């Protein structure tokens, strides 16, 4: 018989240790590294907020209201990024606000993602009644204006951090469910899923080992982008008075507080806005890198 | 070919039918029935290679899937080692699948891109709880060697391989459960011709070493000729002719088989001849022609052909054909009507 004669040189590859491999690949990706650094810094900031903040974020000081940042006339190093309309230190509020924004942004996306992935997989893989029921549920969620829905739920349950996460996660899962469903529909027709059936694999194995790994990359991209949207949604809810309640502080709340003074004291709204932008960019960079790492086809 | 006395039947297919229902229209539900497989009768003997050929849409892949138990038959029986696949419950079917494996057409889509070679080849054994850990790895290495893959490739992903190597991975995966029957569904059609030969030789070698029975589905005759002991020709969900390889090639009895053989390109301009190419497209299996399904395209068709469906019968020993006027020298064919 004809045998492929392969090169005589024996390539000895050490079995790659997955953690070493991960770090090596992270170092190669500049944006991934940048994303990770930003996410880490913001996380550290959130954890060590009491040590980093120079002032109590809720302490008002009417004598020092709307002090500009230190590099402008009238500013001083005691309030590096100035103060807001009640004389609260903007920097300290940003540091404390990172706690709420990160927590809400990430946990709501994780919650929504978990619900959405499970629902999407069930609808896409089993089809028929599962698909019909789940997709009609999704449709009805999409038909209701989500802000209105969230406001009603928050008004009934009372605004708190946990209800905020529940409400945000409970309304945005539909996006993931639809996406995961459509990806599942295409993946389940591929030959390798047929091959799993041919070897007698059970549905659970097929879903977890064949479908999920092949739909997860699109999910990660959408999910990281949605961390941004969620942080902003939290801001709108806080703005409408049913989100984070003072004396707690979040970036969204600061943004809406500063809106009225944007013409005269731009710093009140600008710095929390910048904080949101930088964090969101970091999460997106990190997400892009994560997607690449999870895909064995993209290497180096 | 194995002498007829010592042949044991491993598969007996009786009047097998598979109809797919398509519904069209939103309000008026029109049901169209696609008769993908419509009354097949044949046997597969242990240790042989049965080739099944036909144009696309003739139901050959559906037949393969039915025999693997991956589709439920509409009617008829598939008896695998004296048990009807249709009467098996889920657990029995799962067990039977250990003996029935498949090699897919496209090696680029039949391997999960997120699994390494080790996972791909070892997975069937994990699924059936036969082996794990070091024992499994050793077994995977053995299988890799058997199909001509080198040891150091064990941690690689499918995209790092060429088409032929991927097909070897697919073969190793199919072999891991030590099956009795392997359905090769267009197993070499997607490969380069030179690689096709390698894979066919590998399949031949494995058959000898492991006592495998192959059901080799293809649309091209040359590959089937290379590997098959017997060949069945399908047309629109029906088996039109089934015979030993040499019989079929030397003395095709059905006009369709004759036309198929005629259509095989000959790579020598001196041997080129005028073909009687069959005209027209293959009709839709949702609305097959009356009588003999081949009659609209058949150069020898008569009135009888359009009215009466020919019986599938053994015209010569081990040579089955479904035609009113088989192209034997004995039965003189009627004068072409056109």
Interface residues (C-beta under 8 A of the other chain):
Chain A: X1 X2 X3 X4 X6 X10 X11 X12 X13 X15 X16 X190 X191 X192 X194 X195 X196 X197 X198 X199 X200 X201 X202 X205 X209 X210 X213 X214 X296 X297
Chain B: X68 X70 X94 X95 X97 X98 X100 X101 X102 X104 X105 X106 X109 X110 X111 X112 X113 X114 X115 X123 X124 X127 X128 X148 X150 X152 X155 X157 X159 X164 X170 X173 X174 X177 X197 X198 X201 X202 X204 X205
